[in-house]
Amino acid sequence: MRLRALACLFGLFVLVGTGFAQKARTMPAGTEPTAKAQFDRGWRQLDKGRYQEALAAANLILLNGPLKLYVEPSSTDPGGTATKLLIQKAAQGWSDALGENIDVVICTDSSAASVVVRSMDTMQLNGREVAGYTDWKRWVHGSASGVKAVITLRTRGLSKNCLSKGAALQAAMHELGHLLGLDDGPQNGIMGLLDPANPVTKPSRSEVQLLTEIRNQARQLLQAARLKEAAS
């Protein structure tokens, strides 16, 4: 998520007929690449009769089950309280926009979490000032699947002043958006460039439509895998 003055890029650790129309096998433009890769893999596994792996791929994209997060203490947020509230507000923002619950659970033990959230006063990525980024991988092993990620959020701008609540919220929602399956997007949305003076705090209509389509496509894969498994 690049800013005009303060960049906010995301890093990614890329992983490598059923009676449904071919369109149901295609993720829309704007889908985060690793989510698309797992979706495509799910359909290939289904075609091979590996129904549990296809189900796992669909559930991975849908993030079925709670997303477990651990917030690391930092010098600016020793107890992690402010960061926890920010992440919960970001998840609620996506839940409200989608009309379905994006379940986030804050863990007290990092070993129980699939996502670690860190905050830093300043940071750079590939020599550029950034306001946040996420390193992640999506994995499927047999019938199991999951996401492992580290989200890092910046707390101060280039002037060393604290980011506004709105700017911090857009950065957090942007990074969660990647985990939900969205790639970077246009300027007028959560997934677009962050202008610290004019942050976007709600997903645009097109972002909601895109993420809804991504999730519907994953549900089509889920339904096809269940039907095939029941008939086998």
Secondary structure, DSSP 8 states (H G I E B T S, - for coil): --BSSSB-----------SS-GGGG---TTB-HHHHHHHHHHHHHHHTT-HHHHHHHHHHHHT-S-EEEEE---SSSTT-HHHHHHHHHHHHHHHHHHTS---EEE-SSGGG-SEEEEEES--EETTEEBSEEEEEEEEEETTEEEEEEEEEEE-B-TTS-B--HHHHHHHHHHHHHHHHTB----TTSTTS-B-TTS---S--HHHHHHHHHHHHHHHHHHHHHHHHHHH-
